[in-house]
Amino acid sequence: MAELVYTRLQDHPRETYFATSGALIVGRIDCICPDPPPAEQWGWGMSLDIGALPFRRGGVAPSREGAAAALGEAWAQWKAWAGLRDIEAISP
């Protein structure tokens, strides 16, 4: 599996990013309260309905980096649950 890549949606009213791994949309993070820290809040969510049982996770973090880290941890949990692992990049 490839590492997560975050792509910002340009035409969205809030700061929002989709997280993808290769062609798979893994989840998203959204700025739900843009106030300066400590009031700033980011929501994150992941819903992968691949296989017999859906795998859903989500929550709130105090920063974009925190939301990305939480989504990354949920992604790692899903890969372990699915029996998948990251592959090393092939060098030419």
N, C-alpha and C positions, 0 to 999 in steps of 0.2 A: 504494500500500500504506500501511497505517496504521503508526504507531510501535508499538513493543512495549509492552505493558501487563503488569505482573507482578501476579499474584493469589496471595496466600498461601492454602495449604490449611489449613483450621482443624483438621480432625480427623486430622492426620497426626502420627506420633510424632517426626518431625524437622521442622525449619524447612524448608519446601518451597514453591516458587513455580512456577506455570505461567506461561509467557510466551506471550501471544497477540497477534495482529495482526488486528484485525477479528474474524472468526469462525474464523480459522485458528490452531490450536495450533502454535506454532513450536518450543517446547522447554520445558525446566524447569531450575531450579537447586535444589540440595539441600545443606543443611549436613551434611557427612559426618563432621566432627570439631569439636564445639562448644567445644573448649578455648580459652582466651584466646590472642590472637596471641602469638607467631608460629605456634603449633601449630594454630590454627583452619584448617579446610579446607572448601572448597565445591566440589561437582561441578556441572558444567553439561553439558547435552546437547541436541542438535538433530537431528531425523531427519525430513526432508521427502521423502516418496515420491510427489511430484507429477511426473508426466511419465515419460519412459522410464527415467531413471536416478535411483536414490535419492541424496539429498544428506545425508550424515551427518557431524556434527562433535561433539566433546566434549572435556572436559579437566577439570583441577582448578585452582582459584585459591585464594589465601590469604584472600580476603574475599568477602562477598556482592556487593559493588560490583565486584570484579574478575571474578567469575563472570558478572555481568550485562553487563559491558563485553565479555568474550570472546564471550558469546552474541550480543550486539549486532553484533560484528564478523562472526561467522559468518552472521548474518541479512543483513548488507550484502553479503557474498560471494554468498549464495544469490540475492538479488535481482539482482545483476549477472549471475550465471550464467543466471538465468531471463529476463533481458532486461527486468526490471521496475524501476520507480523510484517514489519517494515522490511523492504528489500534494500540492499545497498545499491547505490547508483553504479551502473556499468561503465567502467572507464574504457575509452577507445584504445 
